[in-house]
Amino acid sequence: MSNEQKGSYTYPDVPGDPERSGVLRNKLNLRTRSDLTTAEYALTTSRMAEVVQGREAKDILSSAFDQVETCF
């Protein structure tokens, strides 16, 4: 089966490039392992800080996406 089929959980692999192999599809459209890992850590850190401050969960994704976009 091809990774390009509808419903695939990963982006298509790029032969010979391990950074672009097996990367899960994501709302940030990041296609390399290192970029996705960096974004995951940034989003998790941001959310942890919000929990400690007692902030509610509403609008978290939109503010988190804004923060991640400034990293790239």
DSSP file (Angstrom, degrees, kcal/mol; ACC not computed):
  #  RESIDUE AA STRUCTURE BP1 BP2  ACC     N-H-->O    O-->H-N    N-H-->O    O-->H-N    TCO  KAPPA ALPHA  PHI   PSI    X-CA   Y-CA   Z-CA
    1    1 A M              0   0    0      0, 0.0     2,-0.3     0, 0.0     0, 0.0   0.000 360.0 360.0 360.0 145.3    0.0    0.0    0.0
    2    2 A S    >   -     0   0    0      1,-0.1     3,-1.3    10,-0.0     6,-0.0  -0.653 360.0-134.1 -90.2 144.9    1.1    3.5   -0.7
    3    3 A N  T 3  S+     0   0    0     -2,-0.3     5,-0.2     1,-0.2     7,-0.2   0.667 103.1  69.1 -67.3 -15.7    1.4    6.2    1.9
    4    4 A E  T 3  S+     0   0    0      7,-0.1    -1,-0.2     3,-0.1     3,-0.1   0.525  73.6 113.3 -83.5  -4.7   -0.4    8.5   -0.5
    5    5 A Q  S X  S-     0   0    0     -3,-1.3     3,-1.7     1,-0.1     2,-0.1  -0.336  82.7 -92.5 -67.0 148.5   -3.7    6.6   -0.2
    6    6 A K  T 3  S+     0   0    0      1,-0.3    -1,-0.1    -2,-0.0    -2,-0.1  -0.370 112.7  30.5 -60.9 135.4   -6.6    8.5    1.4
    7    7 A G  T 3  S+     0   0    0      1,-0.3    -1,-0.3    -3,-0.1     2,-0.1   0.425  80.5 147.6  95.6  -0.9   -6.7    7.8    5.1
    8    8 A S    <   -     0   0    0     -3,-1.7    -1,-0.3    -5,-0.2    -5,-0.1  -0.437  43.4-147.1 -68.2 141.8   -3.0    7.2    5.6
    9    9 A Y  S    S+     0   0    0     -2,-0.1    16,-2.8    15,-0.1     2,-0.3   0.578  77.4  55.0 -85.0 -10.8   -1.7    8.3    9.0
   10   10 A T  B    S-A   24   0A   0     14,-0.3    14,-0.2    -7,-0.2     3,-0.1  -0.853  85.8-108.5-123.3 158.1    1.7    9.4    7.7
   11   11 A Y        -     0   0    0     12,-2.7    11,-0.4    -2,-0.3    12,-0.2  -0.445  58.3 -79.1 -72.7 156.7    3.0   11.8    5.0
   12   12 A P        -     0   0    0      0, 0.0    -1,-0.1     0, 0.0     2,-0.1  -0.328  52.9-113.2 -58.0 136.7    4.5   10.1    2.0
   13   13 A D        -     0   0    0     -3,-0.1     8,-0.2     8,-0.1   -10,-0.1  -0.412  17.3-138.2 -69.3 146.2    8.1    8.9    2.7
   14   14 A V    >   -     0   0    0      6,-1.1     3,-2.1     3,-0.4     6,-0.2  -0.941  29.5-119.2-104.6 112.9   10.9   10.5    0.8
   15   15 A P  T 3  S+     0   0    0      0, 0.0     6,-0.0     0, 0.0     0, 0.0  -0.233  94.3  12.3 -55.8 132.9   13.3    7.7   -0.3
   16   16 A G  T 3  S+     0   0    0      1,-0.1     5,-0.1     2,-0.0    -3,-0.0   0.448 104.9  98.8  82.6   0.6   16.8    8.2    1.2
   17   17 A D    X   -     0   0    0     -3,-2.1     3,-1.6     1,-0.1    -3,-0.4  -0.852  47.1-175.6-123.2  95.4   15.7   10.8    3.7
   18   18 A P  G >  S+     0   0    0      0, 0.0     3,-1.2     0, 0.0    -1,-0.1   0.751  82.8  65.6 -63.3 -22.4   15.1    9.4    7.2
   19   19 A E  G 3  S+     0   0    0      1,-0.3    14,-2.3    13,-0.1    15,-0.1   0.763 106.7  42.3 -67.2 -24.7   13.9   12.8    8.4
   20   20 A R  G <  S+     0   0    0     -3,-1.6    -6,-1.1    -6,-0.2     2,-0.5  -0.093  93.8 103.8-114.2  33.1   10.9   12.6    6.1
   21   21 A S  S <  S-     0   0    0     -3,-1.2    -8,-0.1    -8,-0.2    12,-0.1  -0.968  89.9  -4.1-120.1 124.8   10.1    8.9    6.7
   22   22 A G  S    S+     0   0    0     -2,-0.5     2,-0.5   -11,-0.4    -1,-0.1   0.735  80.4 162.1  72.9  23.3    7.1    7.8    8.9
   23   23 A V        -     0   0    0    -12,-0.2   -12,-2.7     8,-0.2    -1,-0.2  -0.659  38.6-123.8 -80.7 124.1    6.1   11.4    9.9
   24   24 A L  B     -A   10   0A   0     -2,-0.5   -14,-0.3   -14,-0.2     6,-0.1  -0.361  27.9-104.1 -65.8 142.2    2.6   11.4   11.3
   25   25 A R        -     0   0    0    -16,-2.8     2,-0.3     4,-0.1    -1,-0.1  -0.416  50.2-179.5 -62.8 142.9    0.1   13.8    9.6
   26   26 A N    >   -     0   0    0      4,-0.1     3,-1.5    -3,-0.1    -3,-0.0  -0.966  43.0-112.4-148.4 160.0   -0.4   16.8   11.8
   27   27 A K  T 3  S+     0   0    0     -2,-0.3    -2,-0.0     1,-0.3    -1,-0.0   0.668 115.4  58.5 -69.3 -17.2   -2.4   20.1   11.9
   28   28 A L  T 3  S-     0   0    0      2,-0.1    -1,-0.3     8,-0.0     3,-0.1   0.545 103.2-132.0 -87.0  -8.2    0.8   22.1   11.6
   29   29 A N    <   +     0   0    0     -3,-1.5     2,-0.4     1,-0.2    -2,-0.1   0.807  47.3 161.4  59.5  32.6    1.6   20.4    8.3
   30   30 A L        -     0   0    0      1,-0.1    -1,-0.2    -6,-0.1    -4,-0.1  -0.715  19.9-174.3 -84.3 132.5    5.2   19.7    9.5
   31   31 A R        +     0   0    0     -2,-0.4     2,-0.4    -3,-0.1    -8,-0.2   0.344  54.9  74.8-116.4   5.9    6.8   17.0    7.4
   32   32 A T  S  > S-     0   0    0      1,-0.1     4,-2.3   -12,-0.1     5,-0.2  -0.918  75.3-129.5-117.3 149.8   10.1   16.3    9.1
   33   33 A R  H  > S+     0   0    0    -14,-2.3     4,-2.6    -2,-0.4     5,-0.2   0.905 107.7  50.5 -60.5 -43.0   10.7   14.5   12.3
   34   34 A S  H  > S+     0   0    0      2,-0.2     4,-2.3     1,-0.2    -1,-0.2   0.904 111.2  47.4 -66.7 -40.9   12.8   17.2   13.8
   35   35 A D  H  > S+     0   0    0      2,-0.2     4,-2.3     1,-0.2    -1,-0.2   0.921 114.4  47.4 -64.5 -42.7   10.3   20.0   13.1
   36   36 A L  H  X S+     0   0    0     -4,-2.3     4,-2.6     2,-0.2    -2,-0.2   0.909 112.0  49.7 -66.0 -42.1    7.5   17.9   14.5
   37   37 A T  H  X S+     0   0    0     -4,-2.6     4,-2.3    -5,-0.2    -1,-0.2   0.918 111.1  49.6 -62.4 -43.9    9.4   17.0   17.6
   38   38 A T  H  X S+     0   0    0     -4,-2.3     4,-2.3     1,-0.2    -2,-0.2   0.923 112.9  46.8 -60.9 -45.0   10.3   20.7   18.2
   39   39 A A  H  X S+     0   0    0     -4,-2.3     4,-2.8     2,-0.2     5,-0.2   0.894 110.0  53.4 -65.1 -40.4    6.7   21.8   17.8
   40   40 A E  H  X S+     0   0    0     -4,-2.6     4,-2.4     1,-0.2    -2,-0.2   0.925 111.2  45.7 -61.1 -44.7    5.4   19.0   20.1
   41   41 A Y  H  X S+     0   0    0     -4,-2.3     4,-2.6     2,-0.2     5,-0.2   0.905 113.4  49.8 -64.9 -41.3    7.8   20.0   22.8
   42   42 A A  H  X S+     0   0    0     -4,-2.3     4,-2.3     2,-0.2    -2,-0.2   0.926 113.3  45.6 -63.9 -44.9    6.9   23.7   22.4
   43   43 A L  H  X S+     0   0    0     -4,-2.8     4,-2.3     2,-0.2    -2,-0.2   0.897 114.2  48.6 -65.9 -40.5    3.2   23.1   22.5
   44   44 A T  H  X S+     0   0    0     -4,-2.4     4,-2.5    -5,-0.2    -2,-0.2   0.918 112.1  48.4 -65.9 -43.4    3.5   20.8   25.5
   45   45 A T  H  X S+     0   0    0     -4,-2.6     4,-2.1     2,-0.2    -2,-0.2   0.912 111.9  50.0 -62.2 -43.2    5.6   23.3   27.4
   46   46 A S  H  X S+     0   0    0     -4,-2.3     4,-1.9    -5,-0.2    -2,-0.2   0.919 112.1  46.9 -61.6 -45.0    3.2   26.0   26.6
   47   47 A R  H  X S+     0   0    0     -4,-2.3     4,-2.3     1,-0.2    -2,-0.2   0.888 109.1  54.3 -67.0 -38.7    0.2   24.0   27.8
   48   48 A M  H  X S+     0   0    0     -4,-2.5     4,-2.2     1,-0.2    -1,-0.2   0.908 108.3  49.9 -61.0 -41.1    2.0   23.0   31.0
   49   49 A A  H  X S+     0   0    0     -4,-2.1     4,-1.9     1,-0.2    -1,-0.2   0.891 109.6  51.5 -63.8 -39.3    2.6   26.6   31.8
   50   50 A E  H  X>S+     0   0    0     -4,-1.9     5,-2.6     2,-0.2     4,-0.6   0.897 109.1  50.1 -64.6 -40.3   -1.0   27.4   31.2
   51   51 A V  H ><5S+     0   0    0     -4,-2.3     3,-1.0     1,-0.2    -2,-0.2   0.920 109.9  50.4 -63.9 -44.0   -2.1   24.6   33.5
   52   52 A V  H 3<5S+     0   0    0     -4,-2.2    -1,-0.2     1,-0.3    -2,-0.2   0.878 111.0  49.5 -61.9 -37.5    0.2   25.9   36.2
   53   53 A Q  H 3<5S-     0   0    0     -4,-1.9    -1,-0.3    -5,-0.2    -2,-0.2   0.560 116.2-116.9 -79.0  -8.0   -1.2   29.4   35.8
   54   54 A G  T <<5 +     0   0    0     -3,-1.0    -3,-0.2    -4,-0.6    -2,-0.1   0.679  56.8 159.9  82.1  18.5   -4.8   28.0   36.0
   55   55 A R      < -     0   0    0     -5,-2.6    -1,-0.2    -6,-0.2    -2,-0.0  -0.437  40.4-112.5 -74.2 148.5   -5.8   29.0   32.5
   56   56 A E        -     0   0    0     -2,-0.1    -1,-0.1     1,-0.1    -6,-0.0  -0.278  21.3-115.2 -76.1 166.4   -8.7   27.3   30.9
   57   57 A A  S >  S+     0   0    0      2,-0.1     3,-1.3     3,-0.0     4,-0.3   0.545  76.2 114.5 -81.7  -8.1   -8.4   25.0   27.9
   58   58 A K  T 3  S+     0   0    0      1,-0.2    -2,-0.0     2,-0.1     0, 0.0  -0.361  84.8   5.1 -69.1 144.9  -10.4   27.2   25.5
   59   59 A D  T 3> S+     0   0    0      1,-0.1     4,-1.7    -2,-0.0    -1,-0.2   0.656  88.3 130.2  60.0  20.3   -8.6   28.7   22.5
   60   60 A I  H <>  +     0   0    0     -3,-1.3     4,-2.8     2,-0.2     5,-0.2   0.936  67.7  50.9 -68.5 -45.3   -5.4   26.8   23.4
   61   61 A L  H  > S+     0   0    0     -4,-0.3     4,-2.9     1,-0.2     5,-0.2   0.914 109.6  49.5 -62.3 -42.5   -4.8   25.4   20.0
   62   62 A S  H  > S+     0   0    0      1,-0.2     4,-1.7     2,-0.2    -1,-0.2   0.919 115.2  43.3 -64.9 -41.6   -5.1   28.7   18.2
   63   63 A S  H  X S+     0   0    0     -4,-1.7     4,-1.8     2,-0.2    -1,-0.2   0.873 114.5  51.2 -70.5 -34.9   -2.7   30.4   20.6
   64   64 A A  H  X S+     0   0    0     -4,-2.8     4,-2.4     2,-0.2    -2,-0.2   0.900 107.7  52.1 -67.8 -40.4   -0.3   27.4   20.5
   65   65 A F  H  X S+     0   0    0     -4,-2.9     4,-2.6     1,-0.2    -1,-0.2   0.902 108.1  52.3 -61.8 -39.9   -0.3   27.4   16.7
   66   66 A D  H  X S+     0   0    0     -4,-1.7     4,-1.1    -5,-0.2    -1,-0.2   0.908 110.5  48.0 -61.1 -41.6    0.6   31.1   16.7
   67   67 A Q  H  < S+     0   0    0     -4,-1.8     4,-0.5     1,-0.2     3,-0.2   0.900 113.1  47.0 -66.3 -40.9    3.5   30.4   19.1
   68   68 A V  H >X S+     0   0    0     -4,-2.4     3,-1.5     1,-0.2     4,-0.7   0.888 105.2  59.5 -69.9 -38.9    4.8   27.5   17.0
   69   69 A E  H >< S+     0   0    0     -4,-2.6     3,-0.7     1,-0.3    -1,-0.2   0.821  99.3  58.1 -60.6 -30.4    4.6   29.5   13.7
   70   70 A T  T 3< S+     0   0    0     -4,-1.1    -1,-0.3    -3,-0.2    -2,-0.2   0.717 100.6  58.8 -71.8 -18.8    7.0   32.0   15.1
   71   71 A C  T <4        0   0    0     -3,-1.5    -1,-0.2    -4,-0.5    -2,-0.2   0.724 360.0 360.0 -78.5 -21.8    9.5   29.2   15.6
   72   72 A F    <<        0   0    0     -4,-0.7    -2,-0.2    -3,-0.7    -1,-0.2   0.406 360.0 360.0-115.9 360.0    9.6   28.3   11.9
